Amino acid sequence: MKMKFLGLMTLSFLFSTALFAQKTFDGKTISEVKEWKIEGKKRTLDHLTKYDDKGNKAEETEYTANGDMRERIVYEYNAKGKCIKETHYDEYNKLKKTVTFEYHENGKKKSQSTFLPNGKLKSQKEYEYILK
């Protein structure tokens, strides 16, 4: 019993350390990550990811080679930190689609629904977990 407890403590410590490591850099909280495309001496912003105060991905923007916005995605989370909604915008910042997620009590993804800009359902997915 003591070995199981120590194993769980170690696993818990490693998991929380990994989460902490993802949310900080040199001891400071990460608010944005910029990805730059380098071609010769030209440096162009390729991707921008913004994070909320809890370290969740809040917004992601992808850019063209000219530096114009290609797509933007805004993320929303529930109280348990699970992504429940993605709102996708096109290069004109016009709503392209909305994707919602539902979860089982154990936190595993249950379903995904994609909606058109007019709110009509475009597609649905269900997740099935095969257990051994």
C-alpha positions as CSV (number, residue, x, y, z in Angstrom):
1,M,0.0,0.0,0.0
2,K,2.8,2.4,0.9
3,M,4.5,1.7,-2.5
4,K,1.2,2.6,-4.4
5,F,0.9,5.8,-2.4
6,L,4.5,6.8,-3.2
7,G,3.9,5.9,-6.8
8,L,0.8,8.1,-7.0
9,M,2.6,10.9,-5.2
10,T,5.5,10.7,-7.7
11,L,3.1,10.6,-10.6
12,S,1.1,13.5,-9.3
13,F,4.3,15.5,-8.7
14,L,5.6,14.8,-12.2
15,F,2.2,15.6,-13.7
16,S,1.9,18.9,-11.9
17,T,5.5,19.7,-12.7
18,A,4.8,19.1,-16.4
19,L,1.8,21.3,-16.3
20,F,3.7,24.0,-14.5
21,A,6.5,23.8,-17.0
22,Q,4.0,24.3,-19.9
23,K,2.7,27.5,-18.3
24,T,6.0,29.2,-17.5
25,F,9.3,30.0,-19.1
26,D,12.3,31.0,-17.0
27,G,9.9,31.3,-14.0
28,K,7.5,33.7,-15.7
29,T,4.0,33.0,-16.9
30,I,3.6,32.6,-20.7
31,S,1.0,34.9,-22.1
32,E,1.9,34.5,-25.8
33,V,4.0,32.4,-28.1
34,K,5.0,33.8,-31.5
35,E,6.3,31.5,-34.3
36,W,8.4,33.2,-36.9
37,K,9.2,31.9,-40.4
38,I,12.8,32.7,-41.4
39,E,13.7,32.9,-45.0
40,G,17.2,34.3,-45.5
41,K,17.1,37.6,-43.7
42,K,13.3,37.9,-43.9
43,R,11.5,37.2,-40.7
44,T,7.6,36.8,-40.9
45,L,5.2,36.1,-38.1
46,D,3.7,32.7,-38.9
47,H,1.6,31.8,-35.9
48,L,0.5,33.6,-32.6
49,T,-0.8,31.7,-29.6
50,K,-2.3,33.6,-26.6
51,Y,-2.9,32.0,-23.2
52,D,-5.2,32.9,-20.4
53,D,-4.3,33.3,-16.7
54,K,-4.7,29.6,-16.1
55,G,-2.3,28.6,-19.0
56,N,-5.1,27.5,-21.3
57,K,-4.8,28.3,-25.0
58,A,-7.1,31.3,-25.4
59,E,-6.5,32.3,-29.0
60,E,-4.6,31.1,-32.0
61,T,-3.9,33.1,-35.1
62,E,-2.2,31.8,-38.3
63,Y,-0.7,34.3,-40.8
64,T,0.1,34.1,-44.5
65,A,3.6,34.7,-45.9
66,N,2.6,38.3,-46.4
67,G,1.8,38.7,-42.8
68,D,-2.0,38.8,-43.3
69,M,-4.3,36.8,-41.0
70,R,-5.2,33.4,-42.5
71,E,-7.4,32.1,-39.6
72,R,-8.1,32.8,-36.0
73,I,-9.5,30.4,-33.4
74,V,-10.8,31.5,-30.0
75,Y,-11.1,28.9,-27.2
76,E,-13.5,28.7,-24.3
77,Y,-13.1,26.4,-21.2
78,N,-15.3,25.0,-18.5
79,A,-14.5,25.1,-14.8
80,K,-12.6,21.8,-15.1
81,G,-10.3,23.3,-17.7
82,K,-11.7,21.4,-20.6
83,C,-12.1,23.1,-24.0
84,I,-15.9,23.4,-24.6
85,K,-15.9,25.7,-27.6
86,E,-13.7,26.7,-30.5
87,T,-14.8,29.7,-32.6
88,H,-13.1,29.9,-36.0
89,Y,-12.8,33.0,-38.0
90,D,-11.6,33.4,-41.6
91,E,-9.0,35.8,-43.0
92,Y,-11.5,38.7,-42.9
93,N,-12.2,38.0,-39.2
94,K,-15.7,36.7,-40.2
95,L,-17.2,33.7,-38.4
96,K,-16.3,30.5,-40.3
97,K,-17.6,27.8,-37.9
98,T,-18.1,27.0,-34.2
99,V,-17.1,23.7,-32.7
100,T,-18.5,22.6,-29.3
101,F,-17.3,19.7,-27.1
102,E,-19.0,17.6,-24.5
103,Y,-17.2,15.4,-21.9
104,H,-18.0,12.4,-19.8
105,E,-17.8,12.7,-16.0
106,N,-14.3,11.2,-16.1
107,G,-13.1,14.1,-18.3
108,K,-12.8,12.1,-21.6
109,K,-14.3,13.7,-24.7
110,K,-17.8,12.5,-25.4
111,S,-18.9,14.4,-28.5
112,Q,-18.0,17.2,-30.9
113,S,-20.5,19.3,-32.9
114,T,-19.6,21.7,-35.7
115,F,-21.9,24.6,-36.5
116,L,-22.1,26.8,-39.6
117,P,-22.0,30.6,-39.1
118,N,-25.8,30.7,-39.3
119,G,-26.0,28.3,-36.3
120,K,-27.1,25.2,-38.3
121,L,-25.4,21.9,-37.4
122,K,-22.8,20.9,-40.0
123,S,-21.5,17.7,-38.5
124,Q,-21.2,15.7,-35.3
125,K,-18.7,13.2,-33.9
126,E,-19.0,10.8,-31.0
127,Y,-16.0,9.3,-29.2
128,E,-16.1,5.7,-28.2
129,Y,-13.5,4.3,-25.8
130,I,-12.7,0.6,-26.1
131,L,-11.5,-0.7,-22.8
132,K,-9.5,-3.9,-22.1
